[in-house]
Amino acid sequence: MSSEKQIVSHAMRELAGVLSQSRHAGEVYDILFALLTPRERDALASRWRLVKMLIEGNTQRKISEELGI
């Protein structure tokens, strides 16, 4: 693994640890809001909706229609 990939991996694990220690959803929201740009927040929200729809068993067509992807 390259040095840059190791740095990213370490930072992601560190962030995951911080988020997992948060006691309230509001704390996690505040952290994400501070770290992400508006565009990144939109992208993350879209990805989360996609994951939920996949878990619910929605078809690719329904997901595409609803999310516009």
Residue pairs with C-beta under 8 A, 6 or more apart in sequence:
1 9
15 35
18 31
19 28
19 31
22 28
22 31
32 41
32 44
33 41
36 44
46 67
46 69
49 67
50 63
50 67
50 69
53 62
53 63
53 66
53 67
54 63
58 66
63 69
